[in-house]
C-alpha cells in the first residue's frame, strides 16, 4: 500500500502530510485530537539525513506540543550501507533517533509505530520497534536479518536456519512471527482509522513486549532473564 492511500484510510477527515526525499511529516486529527506523523516511504534506506530529519521532527513535537501523540509510518530496507554514512558514524545517528523516540515516550507522548510496507534492520529497530506500541499491516515485510545473511554471520547453514524458522519465530520473518515474539502489538485490517484510535487510547505506559512474547509463546525466556538480572535471582526454565 502506498503512503497516500494509507493516510487516506487512517485519516478520513484529512491530513497535511507531505513527502520530501522519502521522508514523511505532517499532522492530522484522530477523533478530534491532534496527532503528528513522521515516517519514510519508497523502501528508503535510512541514512544520516533521514535519521536526523525524523529525530528533529520528534523533538519539535516534544518542544512545541507537549503530550501530543506521534505516529511513525515505517517503510525502509534498513540503514544505508555507504562508506560516507559509515565514516560519518551512521550508528550514532541511528542511536540518536532511538533516543529521541524514547525521550518522547518518557515525556508522556504516546508513540505508535505502523509498518505498512517494509521494515528491515536498524531502520526498524530505532523507529517503529522502539515506539510505545508497534503494529503492522498483514502484507508488510518485517525482518531484522534475512536468513542468507544470518547464515553468513552465524556460520550456521541456511538450510538449518530454514528448518528452525518453521517452529521458532526468532528466525522467521513476517508480521505473524513478530506478533508472537511481542515485537508487534497487533496486525491491523479493515477499519484502519478505528484501529489507530484504539491504539492511541490504549497506548501502554510501560514496555510490555517481553510479557507479550512470553504470553504468545514466541519469546519464553526474555522476561524471566530480565527479571533475574533485575533482582539477582536465578532463571527457572520455562
LINBEL-V420841 format. One record per residue. RES is the residue in one letter. PHI is phi as a letter, one per 30 degrees, with the letter a starting at -180 (* if undefined). PSI is psi in degrees with one decimal (NA if undefined). OMEGA is omega in whole degrees, 0 to 359 (NA if undefined). Layout:
{{RES:PHI:PSI:OMEGA} {RES:PHI:PSI:OMEGA}}
This chain:
{{X:*:131.4:178} {X:d:160.0:188} {X:d:-30.6:180} {X:d:-44.4:177} {X:d:-42.1:178} {X:d:-47.7:182} {X:d:-37.0:178} {X:d:-39.2:180} {X:d:-34.9:179} {X:d:-36.4:187} {X:b:74.6:182} {X:d:-19.7:178} {X:d:-1.0:179} {X:j:166.8:181} {X:a:171.1:176} {X:b:30.8:180} {X:d:136.2:177} {X:b:157.2:176} {X:c:132.1:176} {X:b:110.2:181} {X:h:46.9:177} {X:i:5.6:176} {X:c:128.5:181} {X:c:138.0:175} {X:a:151.3:179} {X:l:-161.8:182} {X:b:167.0:179} {X:a:178.0:178} {X:c:135.4:175} {X:b:107.3:183} {X:h:43.9:176} {X:i:1.8:181} {X:c:133.7:181} {X:d:145.2:181} {X:b:136.0:174} {X:c:144.0:183} {X:b:132.0:169} {X:b:165.9:178} {X:l:-169.5:182} {X:b:162.1:181} {X:b:170.9:178} {X:i:24.2:182} {X:h:31.0:188} {X:d:136.1:171} {X:d:143.6:183} {X:d:107.7:173} {X:c:-174.7:184} {X:d:-31.7:182} {X:d:-47.6:182} {X:d:-35.6:177} {X:e:-44.9:179} {X:d:-38.7:180} {X:d:-42.8:179} {X:d:-44.3:180} {X:d:-42.4:180} {X:d:-40.9:180} {X:d:-39.1:179} {X:d:-46.7:180} {X:d:-33.4:177} {X:d:-41.3:178} {X:d:-44.7:180} {X:e:-40.8:183} {X:d:-44.1:188} {X:c:-23.0:184} {X:b:70.9:182} {X:e:130.7:177} {X:i:-6.1:181} {X:d:133.0:178} {X:d:153.1:179} {X:b:132.1:175} {X:c:127.4:177} {X:c:115.7:178} {X:c:123.2:189} {X:c:122.7:170} {X:a:95.8:184} {X:a:149.6:176} {X:c:16.4:177} {X:j:-167.5:182} {X:d:151.5:183} {X:d:126.3:183} {X:c:78.7:177} {X:b:148.2:180} {X:e:-40.0:180} {X:e:-48.0:182} {X:d:-39.5:179} {X:d:-43.8:181} {X:d:-30.5:179} {X:d:-4.3:176} {X:i:52.3:181} {X:e:-31.4:179} {X:d:-37.4:179} {X:d:-36.9:177} {X:d:-41.8:179} {X:d:-41.2:178} {X:d:-39.1:178} {X:d:-42.2:178} {X:d:-46.8:179} {X:d:-39.7:179} {X:d:-36.2:179} {X:d:-39.7:176} {X:d:-45.8:179} {X:d:-39.4:179} {X:d:-43.9:179} {X:d:-42.7:179} {X:d:-43.7:181} {X:d:-24.4:178} {X:d:6.8:175} {X:j:8.8:177} {X:d:129.6:170} {X:d:119.8:181} {X:c:117.0:181} {X:c:129.2:175} {X:c:143.5:177} {X:b:113.6:176} {X:d:111.6:183} {X:c:-10.1:178} {X:b:-92.2:181} {X:c:145.7:176} {X:b:104.4:184} {X:b:143.5:165} {X:h:-147.8:187} {X:d:-26.2:178} {X:d:-27.8:177} {X:d:-42.2:184} {X:e:-40.9:185} {X:c:9.8:178} {X:b:-92.1:184} {X:d:-37.7:185} {X:d:-22.7:180} {X:c:2.8:179} {X:d:171.0:177} {X:e:-40.3:177} {X:a:144.3:181} {X:b:138.6:181} {X:b:171.1:179} {X:b:157.2:169} {X:d:153.6:185} {X:e:-34.9:184} {X:d:2.9:182} {X:d:150.7:175} {X:c:119.2:182} {X:b:128.6:171} {X:a:147.4:176} {X:d:-34.7:177} {X:a:129.8:177} {X:d:154.9:182} {X:d:-39.7:177} {X:e:-43.1:178} {X:d:-39.2:178} {X:d:-38.6:179} {X:d:-40.3:180} {X:d:-38.6:183} {X:d:-45.6:186} {X:d:-14.1:184} {X:i:15.5:174} {X:c:130.7:181} {X:e:141.2:181} {X:e:-34.4:179} {X:d:-39.8:179} {X:d:-41.3:178} {X:d:-37.2:177} {X:d:-40.0:177} {X:d:-45.0:180} {X:d:-34.7:182} {X:d:-19.1:180} {X:d:-30.5:183} {X:c:-19.1:184} {X:c:113.3:183} {X:d:-18.0:179} {X:d:-30.8:182} {X:c:-9.7:191} {X:c:142.1:177} {X:d:175.9:172} {X:j:150.3:181} {X:e:-39.7:184} {X:d:-34.5:179} {X:d:-39.1:177} {X:d:-27.5:173} {X:d:-44.7:178} {X:d:-37.7:181} {X:d:-8.9:181} {X:i:-2.8:178} {X:d:-31.9:174} {X:c:139.9:175} {X:d:-20.6:179} {X:a:168.0:176} {X:c:126.8:186} {X:c:131.2:173} {X:b:154.7:175} {X:i:-115.2:186} {X:d:87.4:183} {X:d:-35.8:178} {X:d:-41.8:178} {X:d:-39.0:179} {X:d:-42.4:179} {X:d:-44.3:180} {X:d:-41.3:179} {X:d:-37.0:179} {X:d:-40.4:179} {X:d:-38.6:180} {X:d:-31.7:184} {X:c:7.0:185} {X:e:115.8:185} {X:d:139.9:178} {X:d:-26.2:181} {X:c:160.6:179} {X:d:114.7:184} {X:c:11.0:187} {X:d:-42.4:181} {X:d:-40.0:178} {X:d:-41.2:179} {X:d:-42.3:179} {X:d:-37.3:179} {X:d:-43.7:180} {X:d:-36.0:184} {X:c:-0.6:176} {X:i:14.9:182} {X:c:-28.8:178} {X:b:93.5:188} {X:d:-25.6:188} {X:c:-11.5:183} {X:e:-49.4:182} {X:d:-46.7:178} {X:d:-39.4:179} {X:d:-45.1:179} {X:d:-40.2:179} {X:d:-38.7:179} {X:d:-40.2:178} {X:d:-40.4:182} {X:d:-38.4:185} {X:c:-11.8:182} {X:i:19.6:181} {X:c:-176.8:179} {X:c:150.5:177} {X:d:128.9:175} {X:c:127.4:181} {X:e:142.4:180} {X:d:NA:NA}}
